[in-house]
């Protein structure tokens, strides 16, 4: 399909797998004068005849908006047309919206969810939405990808939660219909996915380290050992890549338009093998003495002195911290070799650490402090069938029975 009178501005861009994705692209002479958006992804399939009218409609609408702008008309971001799509635009464009106050990676997740909502129901008028619509949308979102697979309850729950968040903003912004719809959702319950029950256990970690070392992936072995023995989140150990703000000179470790931040570095660890670090999620400080972590200590000894600079965890194949998603992908390959079930993820190292600590008799508040939680109730959610407290209760009951029998 080519750009023409029916699909003005339409462009096709090839994916790596040979398929194409569609975009509407604004005229370059107008974007140079400041017109935005420069391009818009169209989530349609131009090989599907049923999508032709939708593609044409989207292109014509975007083209008309651009030409209006060229003629002197300037869209008012605060304008609200009463549709779900209009609410999404306000939620994203309003400087006072909570959308613009969250961390960049949370905003990225929100954007992905909002895109899906707009594609599915963006044209719906808020005034015409009721309880049956919410139920139908939830049921549609949770359908399995393929027959015989599990329902996607987490996806559906996130879909509805995003709608709730937009409606909450809409109430604060005094947009019509938002309060009514939010009240409906307040009185409606949608099944959420059950909490994870998986945990990474010591036997898993030992086996993983062995396989990782065999294949020259000391970084994966060390990262997993630190995660399991300290109970730290993955990103607090290996770091993450955040976008470089516009107008900011790049510094530090840079990859494309992102820079590496938040991971452990060798300078974080003092000569006594102790480090303190602010966690990325809550900002709480955690401190750990690596002398008490035998798996980590043994792996640190394998790192040559000349390589003890910069990030603690470095991708051996790239010579820099792991790129987005690469750590999890490489970790899974080693996990398979180590016989770790596919249901257990790298993120379950934290649950494994907390459960092992409770089994060992550590007080819940001690564990909370060690892993950087602000509330013990949060720590308790990571317990996966721990026996520590149950054993303590059983021992006290047995001791009480014995004492009574002696009387």
Phi, psi and omega per residue, in radians:
X1 nan 2.356 -3.125
X2 -2.058 2.749 3.114
X3 -1.140 2.259 3.092
X4 -2.667 -2.883 -3.101
X5 -1.088 -0.489 -3.137
X6 -1.453 -0.458 -3.127
X7 -2.354 1.111 -3.108
X8 -1.098 2.375 3.090
X9 1.407 0.051 -3.075
X10 -1.316 2.299 3.084
X11 -2.308 2.585 3.092
X12 -1.977 2.343 3.108
X13 -2.163 2.330 -3.026
X14 -1.391 2.360 2.998
X15 -1.458 2.946 3.132
X16 -1.103 -0.521 -3.111
X17 -1.495 0.116 3.103
X18 1.632 -0.214 3.075
X19 -1.371 3.042 -3.104
X20 -2.130 2.664 2.959
X21 -2.107 2.612 -3.027
X22 -1.815 2.504 3.081
X23 -2.405 2.553 2.852
X24 -1.664 2.291 -3.072
X25 -2.121 2.236 3.139
X26 -1.259 2.769 3.109
X27 -1.129 2.357 -3.074
X28 -1.112 -0.588 -3.135
X29 -1.152 -0.506 3.131
X30 -1.466 -0.603 3.094
X31 -1.163 -0.549 3.083
X32 -1.155 -0.440 3.113
X33 -1.547 -0.029 3.060
X34 1.980 0.091 -3.118
X35 -1.240 2.399 3.046
X36 -2.393 2.580 0.102
X37 -1.397 2.622 3.102
X38 -1.270 -0.548 3.087
X39 -2.694 2.739 3.139
X40 -2.364 2.205 3.089
X41 -1.245 2.279 3.095
X42 -1.847 2.011 -3.033
X43 -1.555 1.075 3.112
X44 -2.268 2.930 3.133
X45 -2.000 1.947 -3.067
X46 -1.328 -0.036 3.034
X47 -1.580 -0.138 3.137
X48 -1.718 1.966 -3.107
X49 -0.974 -0.522 -3.107
X50 -1.221 -0.254 -3.132
X51 -1.613 -0.160 -3.038
X52 -1.006 -0.831 -3.115
X53 -1.136 -0.626 3.139
X54 -1.184 -0.720 3.110
X55 -1.113 -0.800 -3.132
X56 -1.077 -0.768 -3.131
X57 -1.082 -0.775 -3.129
X58 -1.116 -0.766 -3.131
X59 -1.117 -0.766 -3.125
X60 -1.124 -0.702 3.129
X61 -1.119 -0.822 -3.133
X62 -1.136 -0.680 3.125
X63 -1.133 -0.717 3.142
X64 -1.119 -0.716 3.110
X65 -1.092 -0.709 3.124
X66 -1.123 -0.766 -3.112
X67 -1.203 -0.570 3.042
X68 -1.090 -0.751 3.111
X69 -1.079 -0.749 3.134
X70 -1.098 -0.512 -3.139
X71 -1.480 0.078 3.082
X72 1.915 -0.189 3.138
X73 -1.386 2.311 3.114
X74 -2.067 2.156 -3.124
X75 -1.155 2.460 3.083
X76 -1.651 1.974 -3.096
X77 -1.010 -0.391 -3.102
X78 -1.462 -0.100 3.138
X79 -1.149 2.373 -3.097
X80 -2.248 2.152 -3.050
X81 -1.684 0.075 3.058
X82 1.486 0.093 -3.139
X83 -1.812 2.940 3.053
X84 -1.069 -0.737 3.108
X85 -1.073 -0.669 3.095
X86 -1.139 -0.662 3.094
X87 -1.147 -0.695 3.113
X88 -1.061 -0.770 3.137
X89 -1.084 -0.784 3.118
X90 -1.087 -0.754 -3.122
X91 -1.047 -0.641 -3.104
X92 -1.485 -0.557 -3.013
X93 -1.652 -0.436 -3.102
X94 -1.193 2.118 3.134
X95 -1.027 -0.415 -3.124
X96 -1.535 -0.063 -3.112
X97 -1.236 2.477 3.077
X98 -1.062 -0.375 3.095
X99 -0.972 -0.624 -3.082
X100 -1.548 0.054 -3.141
X101 -1.922 -0.044 -3.119
X102 -1.563 2.879 3.133
X103 -1.111 2.693 -3.023
X104 -0.969 -0.701 -3.084
X105 -1.302 -0.513 3.029
X106 -1.202 -0.711 3.110
X107 -1.109 -0.619 3.087
X108 -1.088 -0.770 3.104
X109 -1.096 -0.773 3.111
X110 -1.040 -0.737 -3.116
X111 -1.071 -0.749 3.126
X112 -1.074 -0.739 -3.138
X113 -1.209 -0.694 3.136
X114 -1.144 -0.639 3.086
X115 -1.057 -0.736 -3.139
X116 -1.166 -0.701 3.133
X117 -1.141 -0.739 -3.124
X118 -1.132 -0.693 3.120
X119 -1.119 -0.662 -3.041
X120 -1.397 -0.762 -2.987
X121 -2.428 0.306 -3.040
X122 -1.010 -0.514 -3.076
X123 -1.490 -0.113 -3.090
X124 -1.250 2.340 3.074
X125 -1.350 2.335 -3.132
X126 -1.038 -0.600 -3.096
X127 -1.149 -0.330 -3.087
X128 -1.777 0.104 -3.083
X129 -1.672 2.448 3.100
X130 -2.483 -3.006 -3.090
X131 -0.975 -0.770 -3.092
X132 -1.067 -0.548 3.102
X133 -1.170 -0.809 3.139
X134 -1.037 -0.758 3.133
X135 -1.108 -0.742 -3.117
X136 -1.154 -0.706 3.139
X137 -1.149 -0.717 3.111
X138 -1.086 -0.803 -3.130
X139 -1.101 -0.667 3.132
X140 -1.197 -0.674 -3.092
X141 -1.221 -0.496 -3.072
X142 -1.542 -0.061 -3.126
X143 -1.024 2.491 3.137
X144 -1.098 2.699 3.073
X145 -1.098 -0.677 -3.136
X146 -2.470 2.745 -3.129
X147 -1.027 2.318 3.135
X148 1.648 -0.257 3.115
X149 -1.492 2.953 -3.109
X150 -1.286 2.651 3.052
X151 -1.131 2.568 -3.114
X152 -1.665 1.239 -3.050
X153 -1.188 -0.660 3.132
X154 -1.084 -0.753 3.119
X155 -1.051 -0.803 -3.121
X156 -1.130 -0.711 -3.135
X157 -1.140 -0.715 3.110
X158 -1.144 -0.629 3.095
X159 -1.014 -0.860 -3.114
X160 -1.243 -0.615 3.131
X161 -1.133 -0.644 3.111
X162 -1.150 -0.671 3.095
X163 -1.116 -0.737 3.090
X164 -0.999 -0.790 -3.107
X165 -1.100 -0.718 3.114
X166 -1.130 -0.729 -3.136
X167 -1.154 -0.633 3.077
X168 -1.061 -0.770 3.068
X169 -1.080 -0.757 -3.120
X170 -1.034 -0.648 3.086
X171 -1.112 -0.817 -3.138
X172 -1.093 -0.594 -3.131
X173 -1.510 0.046 3.091
X174 1.050 0.751 3.099
X175 -1.579 2.422 -3.085
X176 -1.090 2.558 3.062
X177 1.378 -0.303 -3.048
X178 -1.152 -0.720 -3.133
X179 -1.134 -0.740 3.120
X180 -1.038 -0.824 -3.105
X181 -1.209 -0.625 3.121
X182 -1.141 -0.642 3.099
X183 -1.121 -0.673 3.088
X184 -1.052 -0.800 -3.127
X185 -1.192 -0.551 3.098
X186 -1.069 -0.526 -3.100
X187 -1.735 0.190 -3.082
X188 -2.123 2.403 3.121
X189 -2.047 2.318 3.089
X190 -2.021 2.345 -3.105
X191 -1.037 2.260 3.079
X192 -1.744 2.743 3.115
X193 -1.144 2.499 3.110
X194 -1.109 2.668 3.117
X195 -1.112 2.604 3.110
X196 -1.098 2.455 3.108
X197 -1.993 -0.070 -3.102
X198 -1.369 2.666 3.039
X199 -2.619 2.619 3.044
X200 -1.496 2.182 -3.098
X201 -1.812 2.899 -3.103
X202 -0.970 -0.722 -3.129
X203 -1.097 -0.643 3.089
X204 -1.104 -0.794 -3.075
X205 -1.130 -0.756 3.140
X206 -1.076 -0.775 3.121
X207 -1.148 -0.701 3.132
X208 -1.087 -0.813 -3.125
X209 -1.031 -0.746 -3.140
X210 -1.048 -0.822 -3.126
X211 -1.201 -0.658 3.138
X212 -1.145 -0.717 3.139
X213 -1.171 -0.678 3.125
X214 -1.021 -0.582 -3.075
X215 -1.772 0.307 3.052
X216 1.202 0.433 3.138
X217 -1.910 1.125 3.132
X218 -1.062 -0.565 -3.123
X219 -1.062 -0.743 3.138
X220 -1.193 -0.685 3.106
X221 -1.104 -0.815 -3.104
X222 -1.174 -0.755 3.131
X223 -1.044 -0.755 -3.126
X224 -1.179 -0.721 3.123
X225 -1.081 -0.772 3.133
X226 -1.128 -0.774 3.126
X227 -1.030 -0.805 -3.057
X228 -1.249 -0.731 -3.042
X229 -1.412 -0.498 3.120
X230 -1.678 -0.371 -3.071
X231 1.343 0.263 -3.122
X232 -1.372 2.679 3.066
X233 -1.200 2.732 -3.102
X234 -0.972 -0.856 -3.052
X235 -1.160 -0.435 3.098
X236 -1.321 -0.280 3.107
X237 -1.688 -0.929 -3.036
X238 -1.656 -0.202 -3.136
X239 1.506 -3.074 3.131
X240 -2.653 2.881 -3.131
X241 -1.881 1.971 3.134
X242 -1.821 2.569 3.129
X243 -1.069 2.475 3.069
X244 -1.412 2.107 -3.108
X245 -1.003 2.524 3.112
X246 -1.035 2.385 3.128
X247 1.476 0.012 3.132
X248 -1.772 2.290 3.118
X249 -1.238 2.237 -3.139
X250 -1.147 2.481 3.085
X251 -2.611 2.906 -3.108
X252 1.345 -2.544 -3.138
X253 -1.612 2.037 -3.026
X254 -2.062 2.415 3.068
X255 -2.354 1.868 -3.061
X256 1.145 -2.167 3.111
X257 -1.811 0.440 3.132
X258 -2.207 2.731 3.082
X259 -2.219 2.621 -3.091
X260 -1.453 2.325 -3.132
X261 -2.523 2.876 2.886
X262 1.286 -0.105 3.133
X263 -1.490 2.888 3.077
X264 -1.214 2.458 3.050
X265 -2.146 2.855 3.141
X266 -1.127 -0.506 3.122
X267 -1.264 -0.285 3.068
X268 -1.217 -0.438 -3.056
X269 -1.687 2.074 -3.106
X270 -1.410 3.138 -3.063
X271 -1.124 -0.366 3.103
X272 -1.587 0.156 3.138
X273 1.124 0.639 3.082
X274 -2.045 2.461 3.057
X275 -2.439 2.690 3.028
X276 -2.222 2.468 -3.050
X277 -2.652 2.457 3.035
X278 -1.422 2.294 -3.133
X279 -1.355 2.637 -3.058
X280 -1.281 -0.532 -3.009
X281 -1.384 -0.805 -3.069
X282 -2.008 -0.240 -3.077
X283 1.427 0.004 3.132
X284 -1.150 2.503 3.114
X285 -1.507 2.358 3.026
X286 -2.156 2.549 3.125
X287 -2.269 2.465 -3.120
X288 -2.472 2.420 3.057
X289 -1.784 1.866 -3.049
X290 -1.195 -0.216 3.081
X291 -1.122 -0.339 -3.124
X292 -1.687 0.110 -3.108
X293 -2.076 1.567 -2.996
X294 -1.071 -0.665 -3.133
X295 -1.118 -0.803 3.135
X296 -1.139 -0.776 -3.088
X297 -1.050 -0.745 -3.119
X298 -1.135 -0.638 -3.135
X299 -1.301 -0.621 3.089
X300 -1.063 -0.621 3.135
X301 -1.118 -0.358 -3.117
X302 -1.477 -0.160 -3.133
X303 -1.514 2.094 -3.140
X304 -1.046 2.619 -3.091
X305 -0.999 -0.685 -3.085
X306 -1.200 -0.279 3.138
X307 -1.737 0.095 -3.119
X308 -1.554 1.030 3.103
X309 -2.421 2.627 3.092
X310 1.281 -2.638 -3.109
X311 -1.066 2.515 3.135
X312 -1.216 -0.695 -3.096
X313 -1.875 1.981 -3.094
X314 -2.180 2.282 3.099
X315 -1.154 2.025 -3.088
X316 -1.073 -0.556 -3.071
X317 -1.366 -0.397 -3.088
X318 -1.942 -0.320 -3.138
X319 1.281 0.381 3.135
X320 -2.677 3.016 3.094
X321 -0.987 2.690 -3.098
X322 -1.052 2.374 3.063
X323 -1.211 2.909 3.137
X324 -0.876 2.254 3.065
X325 1.253 -0.192 -3.088
X326 -1.185 -0.680 -3.121
X327 -1.062 -0.846 -3.137
X328 -1.097 -0.675 -3.126
X329 -1.162 -0.823 3.137
X330 -1.196 -0.617 3.121
X331 -1.072 -0.739 -3.111
X332 -1.091 -0.654 3.136
X333 -1.085 -0.769 3.106
X334 -1.204 -0.672 -3.133
X335 -1.039 -0.689 3.097
X336 -1.069 -0.781 3.126
X337 -1.113 -0.530 -3.108
X338 -1.488 -0.006 3.115
X339 1.356 0.339 3.111
X340 -1.421 2.210 -3.100
X341 -0.978 2.577 -3.139
X342 -1.089 -0.432 -3.126
X343 -1.224 -0.327 3.138
X344 -1.631 2.218 -3.104
X345 -1.918 2.932 3.090
X346 -1.032 -0.624 -3.132
X347 -1.070 -0.354 -3.107
X348 -1.357 -0.001 3.041
X349 -1.110 -0.624 -3.134
X350 -1.153 -0.768 3.098
X351 -1.118 -0.659 3.112
X352 -1.113 -0.711 3.140
X353 -1.130 -0.787 -3.100
X354 -1.182 -0.708 3.137
X355 -1.165 -0.739 3.122
X356 -1.098 -0.687 3.139
X357 -1.125 -0.722 3.124
X358 -1.183 -0.689 3.084
X359 -1.057 -0.577 -3.113
X360 -1.365 -0.082 3.095
X361 1.738 0.107 3.131
X362 -1.182 2.471 3.106
X363 -1.206 2.522 -3.082
X364 -1.031 -0.640 -3.140
X365 -1.239 -0.552 3.055
X366 -1.135 -0.768 3.132
X367 -1.106 -0.771 3.132
X368 -0.943 -0.828 -3.138
X369 -1.132 -0.702 -3.081
X370 -1.143 -0.621 -3.078
X371 -1.698 -0.038 3.044
X372 1.491 0.386 3.056
X373 -1.432 2.602 3.104
X374 -1.553 -0.368 -3.140
X375 -2.311 2.473 3.135
X376 -1.147 -0.485 3.133
X377 -1.101 -0.575 3.078
X378 -1.169 -0.762 3.123
X379 -1.060 -0.703 -3.103
X380 -1.074 -0.509 -3.131
X381 -1.195 -0.303 -3.139
X382 -1.571 -0.115 3.137
X383 -1.241 2.257 -3.094
X384 -2.109 1.419 3.097
X385 1.188 0.592 3.140
X386 -1.150 2.529 -3.099
X387 -1.873 -0.092 -3.033
X388 -0.953 -0.964 -3.102
X389 -1.211 -0.644 3.127
X390 -1.083 -0.719 3.108
X391 -1.103 -0.741 -3.125
X392 -1.080 -0.763 3.118
X393 -1.114 -0.749 -3.131
X394 -1.108 -0.720 3.134
X395 -1.099 -0.722 -3.138
X396 -1.173 -0.670 3.106
X397 -1.137 -0.737 3.138
X398 -1.124 -0.721 3.134
X399 -1.120 -0.668 3.131
X400 -1.136 -0.719 3.141
X401 -1.110 -0.739 -3.125
X402 -1.090 -0.741 -3.129
X403 -1.101 -0.688 3.141
X404 -1.194 -0.636 -3.124
X405 -1.194 -0.485 -3.138
X406 -1.339 -0.328 -3.117
X407 -1.289 nan nan
